[in-house]
Amino acid sequence: MSGGIGPVEPGEGTEGHESPRPGPRTPPGSRWARELYAGHRRAVLAIGALTCVSALVAGGAALYAARPRPVPYTPPAPSQVFSLAYVAPVEPTPDGSAFVFTVRVRAASGPAITLERLSQPSRALTVEIEPLLPARVSAGEARDLVVRIRVADCMHVARNSGLPFLEVTLSNKFQKEEHSYIPGDRYARDLSTALTRACPATRDADTPAPS
């Protein structure tokens, strides 16, 4: 019989009462680290979401700024939609006048046009308009005006005036414009005939020059 003592065998019925083996213990700082990581992750996600929102807002603002903008409406110049046409002489010619005739003015489109002035370039002639100017012509409207020409200086009247023109001042609520119209061959012939009748050769020496 040896003198040593072998390992003690568990007795019958004792194995079921053994305590479970403890698992690995969490280091004291691990829970704090997890909480710190979770808080950091929430902050990162919040910053990311805010960044995305900011990017979307900035992108929307850029698209809004770069959107096609309507071109401001600019109406055509008055002379582009305004017409002046010679109609006919007024017969018989009223006393004191060399030539009286009617013209028809019309505005094709756009804002209303005001005819502020109608004259001719010769200093030897004066012009009167009936009814008195200014005359307002709306889009699609036509008006007849009577033009009365008087002779101020027969010495300087051009009886054969070729294609004489009439000068006008037009305006709308956007701009004012000076323009010239040539009423045509018929107007030139009628005017030349009227001036020759009003200023025969015998009157040339008797008519004083305008001051």
ROZA-542124 format. One record per residue (C-alpha): x, y, z. Coordinates in pm, 1 decimal. Layout:
N
+----------+----------+----------+
:        X :        Y :        Z :
+----------+----------+----------+
:        X :        Y :        Z :
...
+----------+----------+----------+
//
This chain:
211
+----------+----------+----------+
:        X :        Y :        Z :
+----------+----------+----------+
:      0.0 :      0.0 :      0.0 :
:    152.3 :    321.6 :   -107.6 :
:    158.9 :    614.8 :    115.2 :
:     23.8 :    870.1 :   -148.6 :
:   -333.1 :    989.5 :   -177.5 :
:   -486.4 :    988.9 :   -523.9 :
:   -741.0 :   1237.9 :   -657.7 :
:  -1063.9 :   1249.2 :   -475.8 :
:  -1347.4 :   1118.7 :   -689.4 :
:  -1675.5 :   1299.9 :   -662.1 :
:  -1924.3 :   1117.2 :   -458.0 :
:  -2246.2 :    986.3 :   -591.7 :
:  -2503.7 :   1256.1 :   -647.0 :
:  -2258.6 :   1542.4 :   -616.5 :
:  -2194.5 :   1624.6 :   -992.1 :
:  -2534.4 :   1788.7 :  -1050.5 :
:  -2475.8 :   2050.1 :   -782.1 :
:  -2157.1 :   2194.8 :   -917.1 :
:  -2168.7 :   2572.6 :   -979.9 :
:  -2139.9 :   2682.7 :  -1348.8 :
:  -1807.6 :   2795.4 :  -1453.2 :
:  -1786.2 :   3170.3 :  -1466.5 :
:  -1746.6 :   3313.6 :  -1819.2 :
:  -1490.6 :   3569.4 :  -1906.2 :
:  -1545.1 :   3888.1 :  -1713.3 :
:  -1604.2 :   4212.9 :  -1902.9 :
:  -1334.2 :   4455.0 :  -1825.3 :
:  -1462.0 :   4742.7 :  -1617.6 :
:  -1410.6 :   4998.2 :  -1901.2 :
:  -1582.2 :   4803.2 :  -2182.6 :
:  -1939.8 :   4915.7 :  -2104.7 :
:  -1832.2 :   5278.1 :  -2096.5 :
:  -1652.1 :   5226.0 :  -2428.0 :
:  -1965.0 :   5076.8 :  -2585.2 :
:  -2178.6 :   5365.3 :  -2466.6 :
:  -1919.4 :   5612.1 :  -2591.5 :
:  -1907.2 :   5437.3 :  -2929.4 :
:  -2286.6 :   5433.2 :  -2954.4 :
:  -2305.3 :   5805.1 :  -2873.9 :
:  -2028.4 :   5878.1 :  -3124.1 :
:  -2209.6 :   5673.9 :  -3389.4 :
:  -2536.1 :   5861.0 :  -3330.6 :
:  -2350.8 :   6190.1 :  -3361.0 :
:  -2183.9 :   6078.9 :  -3684.1 :
:  -2518.6 :   5969.6 :  -3828.9 :
:  -2680.3 :   6297.8 :  -3727.3 :
:  -2397.9 :   6497.3 :  -3886.2 :
:  -2423.7 :   6285.5 :  -4200.7 :
:  -2797.6 :   6341.3 :  -4221.8 :
:  -2751.8 :   6713.7 :  -4168.9 :
:  -2485.3 :   6718.3 :  -4439.1 :
:  -2719.8 :   6542.2 :  -4682.4 :
:  -2999.9 :   6786.8 :  -4605.9 :
:  -2761.2 :   7080.7 :  -4651.0 :
:  -2641.9 :   6935.4 :  -4981.5 :
:  -2999.8 :   6890.7 :  -5101.1 :
:  -3089.2 :   7245.6 :  -4999.6 :
:  -2777.6 :   7383.6 :  -5168.0 :
:  -2846.0 :   7180.4 :  -5482.1 :
:  -3206.8 :   7299.8 :  -5491.2 :
:  -3096.5 :   7659.7 :  -5448.1 :
:  -2844.6 :   7620.5 :  -5729.4 :
:  -3108.0 :   7469.8 :  -5958.9 :
:  -3350.7 :   7750.2 :  -5870.2 :
:  -3086.9 :   8013.1 :  -5941.5 :
:  -2995.4 :   7847.3 :  -6272.0 :
:  -3355.9 :   7799.7 :  -6388.0 :
:  -3451.2 :   7956.7 :  -6723.1 :
:  -3599.6 :   8296.0 :  -6656.7 :
:  -3865.9 :   8453.5 :  -6878.8 :
:  -3732.2 :   8719.5 :  -7111.0 :
:  -3881.8 :   9060.4 :  -7025.7 :
:  -4140.1 :   9168.7 :  -7279.9 :
:  -4007.3 :   9436.6 :  -7512.3 :
:  -4263.4 :   9564.8 :  -7761.1 :
:  -4156.6 :   9652.6 :  -8114.6 :
:  -4058.5 :  10008.3 :  -8195.8 :
:  -4362.9 :  10223.4 :  -8275.9 :
:  -4257.7 :  10267.3 :  -8641.0 :
:  -4256.6 :   9887.4 :  -8690.2 :
:  -4630.2 :   9854.9 :  -8622.4 :
:  -4750.8 :  10203.1 :  -8722.5 :
:  -4848.4 :  10286.7 :  -9080.1 :
:  -4937.7 :  10611.6 :  -9254.3 :
:  -5111.2 :  10609.0 :  -9594.4 :
:  -5218.5 :  10886.5 :  -9825.6 :
:  -5593.8 :  10872.3 :  -9892.3 :
:  -5704.9 :  11158.9 : -10119.3 :
:  -5703.5 :  11537.6 : -10158.9 :
:  -5988.5 :  11739.8 : -10014.6 :
:  -6180.7 :  11913.6 : -10296.7 :
:  -6240.5 :  12197.1 : -10333.6 :
:  -5931.4 :  12328.9 : -10159.2 :
:  -6031.3 :  12555.7 :  -9869.6 :
:  -5940.5 :  12924.2 :  -9900.4 :
:  -5598.4 :  13011.5 :  -9768.1 :
:  -5462.9 :  12660.4 :  -9817.7 :
:  -5234.7 :  12526.1 : -10088.7 :
:  -5313.7 :  12159.6 : -10041.1 :
:  -5550.6 :  11974.6 :  -9808.9 :
:  -5560.0 :  11595.8 :  -9796.9 :
:  -5638.8 :  11305.5 :  -9569.3 :
:  -5405.8 :  11040.2 :  -9435.0 :
:  -5497.6 :  10715.9 :  -9260.6 :
:  -5289.6 :  10610.3 :  -8962.6 :
:  -5306.6 :  10260.3 :  -8822.3 :
:  -5146.7 :  10057.9 :  -8540.2 :
:  -5113.6 :   9688.7 :  -8623.7 :
:  -5035.6 :   9548.8 :  -8278.8 :
:  -4871.0 :   9611.3 :  -7944.1 :
:  -4944.9 :   9888.8 :  -7696.4 :
:  -5133.9 :  10196.3 :  -7810.8 :
:  -4927.3 :  10444.6 :  -8012.0 :
:  -4952.3 :  10819.2 :  -7980.3 :
:  -4890.3 :  11032.0 :  -8287.6 :
:  -4741.1 :  11341.4 :  -8129.5 :
:  -4631.7 :  11533.7 :  -8440.3 :
:  -4687.0 :  11526.1 :  -8817.1 :
:  -4499.6 :  11771.4 :  -9036.0 :
:  -4298.9 :  11806.9 :  -9356.7 :
:  -3935.9 :  11915.3 :  -9402.6 :
:  -3979.9 :  12228.5 :  -9618.1 :
:  -3944.5 :  12560.1 :  -9438.0 :
:  -4149.2 :  12719.7 :  -9718.8 :
:  -4457.9 :  12526.9 :  -9609.7 :
:  -4654.5 :  12506.4 :  -9285.9 :
:  -4870.2 :  12214.2 :  -9175.0 :
:  -5187.0 :  12198.9 :  -8966.2 :
:  -5355.8 :  11876.5 :  -8853.7 :
:  -5725.6 :  11818.9 :  -8783.2 :
:  -5815.8 :  11701.4 :  -8530.2 :
:  -5534.4 :  11851.0 :  -8331.5 :
:  -5254.1 :  11623.6 :  -8221.5 :
:  -5165.7 :  11420.7 :  -8021.7 :
:  -5375.5 :  11134.8 :  -8157.4 :
:  -5384.1 :  10798.1 :  -7982.3 :
:  -5420.0 :  10485.6 :  -8197.6 :
:  -5485.6 :  10148.8 :  -8033.7 :
:  -5384.3 :   9811.4 :  -8177.2 :
:  -5603.8 :   9725.6 :  -8474.8 :
:  -5746.1 :  10078.1 :  -8493.2 :
:  -5729.9 :  10312.3 :  -8794.9 :
:  -5792.3 :  10688.2 :  -8790.6 :
:  -5821.2 :  10946.7 :  -9067.1 :
:  -5654.9 :  11283.9 :  -9021.1 :
:  -5686.0 :  11595.3 :  -9235.2 :
:  -5356.1 :  11762.5 :  -9325.0 :
:  -5367.4 :  12126.0 :  -9433.3 :
:  -5059.8 :  12270.3 :  -9606.6 :
:  -5013.3 :  12646.2 :  -9640.5 :
:  -4741.7 :  12827.0 :  -9836.7 :
:  -4517.0 :  13054.7 :  -9635.3 :
:  -4264.9 :  13132.0 :  -9910.7 :
:  -4343.2 :  13070.4 : -10279.1 :
:  -3987.2 :  13164.7 : -10376.3 :
:  -3852.5 :  12852.5 : -10205.6 :
:  -4132.6 :  12609.8 : -10276.1 :
:  -4013.5 :  12295.4 : -10457.8 :
:  -4290.7 :  12233.1 : -10708.2 :
:  -4134.4 :  11912.8 : -10841.2 :
:  -4053.6 :  11750.9 : -10510.5 :
:  -4001.8 :  11394.8 : -10633.4 :
:  -4101.9 :  11166.4 : -10346.0 :
:  -4167.5 :  11406.6 : -10057.8 :
:  -4202.9 :  11257.3 :  -9714.3 :
:  -4388.6 :  11335.9 :  -9394.9 :
:  -4213.0 :  11342.9 :  -9060.0 :
:  -4377.6 :  11204.9 :  -8748.4 :
:  -4306.1 :  11164.4 :  -8379.4 :
:  -4441.9 :  10839.6 :  -8236.1 :
:  -4448.0 :  10712.5 :  -7881.0 :
:  -4583.2 :  10434.2 :  -7667.4 :
:  -4538.9 :  10371.4 :  -7296.8 :
:  -4193.8 :  10223.6 :  -7363.1 :
:  -4019.2 :  10457.7 :  -7607.2 :
:  -4042.2 :  10760.7 :  -7835.9 :
:  -3927.9 :  10760.7 :  -8196.3 :
:  -3878.4 :  11003.9 :  -8485.4 :
:  -3965.2 :  10855.8 :  -8823.4 :
:  -4031.0 :  10957.0 :  -9184.6 :
:  -4294.4 :  10817.3 :  -9421.8 :
:  -4308.6 :  10848.8 :  -9801.1 :
:  -4681.9 :  10849.4 :  -9886.9 :
:  -4610.6 :  10749.0 : -10247.4 :
:  -4618.7 :  10867.4 : -10609.6 :
:  -4983.9 :  10974.7 : -10605.9 :
:  -4923.3 :  11200.1 : -10308.6 :
:  -4616.9 :  11349.2 : -10480.4 :
:  -4813.9 :  11426.5 : -10798.5 :
:  -5109.8 :  11578.7 : -10611.7 :
:  -4880.2 :  11790.0 : -10396.2 :
:  -4681.7 :  11914.6 : -10695.6 :
:  -5001.4 :  12011.2 : -10880.0 :
:  -5137.4 :  12192.7 : -10574.9 :
:  -4815.7 :  12386.2 : -10514.6 :
:  -4787.2 :  12488.4 : -10878.6 :
:  -5143.7 :  12617.7 : -10861.7 :
:  -5080.3 :  12800.3 : -10533.4 :
:  -4746.5 :  12947.7 : -10640.0 :
:  -4753.5 :  13048.5 : -11008.8 :
:  -4444.2 :  13214.6 : -11153.1 :
:  -4596.7 :  13560.9 : -11107.9 :
:  -4605.5 :  13515.4 : -10727.5 :
:  -4237.4 :  13422.1 : -10687.8 :
:  -4113.4 :  13781.1 : -10687.5 :
:  -4391.7 :  13909.2 : -10463.3 :
:  -4368.2 :  13658.9 : -10175.5 :
:  -4133.8 :  13767.1 :  -9893.1 :
:  -3889.5 :  13514.9 :  -9755.1 :
:  -3968.4 :  13379.5 :  -9407.6 :
:  -3785.3 :  13548.2 :  -9125.7 :
+----------+----------+----------+
//
